[in-house]
Amino acid sequence: MKTILITGGLGFIGSNFADYLIEIKPDQNLLILDKKTYAADPKALDRWKGNTQVSFVKGDICDSTLLEKLFCENNIQGVIHFAAESHVDNSISGPQAFVETNIMGTFQLLEAARKSWLDDNQKVKPAFNSARFHHISTDEVYGALGPEGAFTEKTPYAPNSPYSASKAASDHLARSYFHTYGLPVVTTNCSNNFGPNQHHEKLIPTIIRKAIQEESIPIYGTGENIRDWLFVKDHCKAIQIVFERGVLGEVYAVGGDNEKTNLELCASVISILDKIEPRTNGESYYKLITHVTDRLGHDYRYAIDATKIKNDLKWTPQTPFEEGLKITVEHYLAKRK
Ligand SMILES: NC(=O)c1ccc[n+]([C@@H]2O[C@H](COP(=O)([O-])OP(=O)(O)OC[C@H]3O[C@@H](n4cnc5c(N)ncnc54)[C@H](O)[C@@H]3O)[C@@H](O)[C@H]2O)c1
């Protein structure tokens, strides 16, 4: 059976992706490699307990010796690389971990795949003819938009935070390994995801947690920054399609066609909460919104034009925003109990 190495598989998107792969590919082994940083959700391992398809290794993608051993001991035919430091605010207060994991870690992983899959002449070994390295990235590498337009695969890079700069560097490394060595690489750059199992520091879990604890709901600045939101399962489906059918060396932008200001997003979460868990004082949770000092260098707007993946690979987002948000809110309410 072939093995797919999933880095960062205990994180938000990686764990949702592993769940999805288990659902649709019972004939594939998943080797989950995760450092178990503060952002990991160890409960994902409980869901996979007893499932012989899944094995887990606690380790760092910067550890070249470990990576070499994993490639040597397992028939790794695919890498889906989620592992990253992912929270912009943390990259502003402590950028070093972002440079180490997102840049050096990606480099070590590309090197391990290159050493395992390519021969001395940089030709793919016959045993790895269908091997693939899928690099997971973000729309934030393209910088900020004004009120009009959308990012495409051709948008020049202009990262504005240490997080997006480190992801941009990792994208360039992935690209260079395809062009220089012929490593079979595909890359996706996705917009903001939402859904179950996201770390509590991120915006939607924060809104829900603060609301039900009757605390102020912090919104940066005026709340007018715009993001394009995609339900995580739809992102997972896009990843699977690109991993299987994307053209090697190509980049695919993935988005939800679903732009919301932070304030609109917050209002949507609150209107669900008001219905399914009303406040005891009869007021809306909306009254708990508090505007706080804006994030340094806060990008105004991100939006994705996902025409390429829609036309070439026939992917479209399937989950209506309100439906995905209801699933998300219910998940965090249930988790609290
Ligand atoms: N969350 C989003 O909205 C979003 C959107 C677009 C792209 N992305 C990208 O998707 C990927 C996953 O994002 P996420 O939101 O699931 O992140 P996350 O922070 O929830 O999870 C990251 C996971 O990586 C692990 N990890 C961190 N450093 C590691 C290291 N050195 N070695 C091994 N494991 C390590 C953590 O323990 C954690 O389990 C990231 O590359 C991110 O840039 C995220």
The ligand as an ORCA input file, in Angstrom:
! r2SCAN-3c Opt
* xyz 0 1
  N      -5.905     28.337      8.317
  C      -6.076     28.986      7.178
  O      -7.055     29.734      7.008
  C      -5.088     28.782      6.049
  C      -5.389     29.328      4.796
  C      -4.497     29.099      3.736
  C      -3.359     28.348      3.926
  N      -3.076     27.853      5.157
  C      -1.857     27.033      5.310
  O      -2.300     25.715      5.607
  C      -1.365     25.047      6.446
  C      -2.069     24.540      7.687
  O      -2.674     25.635      8.369
  P      -3.498     25.400      9.710
  O      -4.424     26.539      9.860
  O      -4.001     24.005      9.749
  O      -2.313     25.554     10.776
  P      -2.297     25.126     12.313
  O      -1.481     26.150     13.012
  O      -3.683     24.853     12.806
  O      -1.527     23.733     12.320
  C      -0.165     23.631     12.054
  C       0.303     22.250     12.505
  O       1.681     22.133     12.148
  C       2.398     21.588     13.252
  N       3.777     22.081     13.205
  C       4.193     23.364     13.427
  N       5.537     23.429     13.321
  C       5.961     22.180     12.998
  C       7.241     21.619     12.755
  N       8.359     22.358     12.806
  N       7.311     20.302     12.442
  C       6.192     19.535     12.391
  N       4.963     20.016     12.642
  C       4.848     21.315     12.932
  C       1.659     22.078     14.488
  O       1.914     21.263     15.615
  C       0.199     22.023     14.008
  O      -0.372     20.772     14.285
  C      -0.285     26.074      6.757
  O       0.809     25.832      5.908
  C      -0.925     27.422      6.437
  O       0.032     28.350      6.007
  C      -3.916     28.053      6.229
*
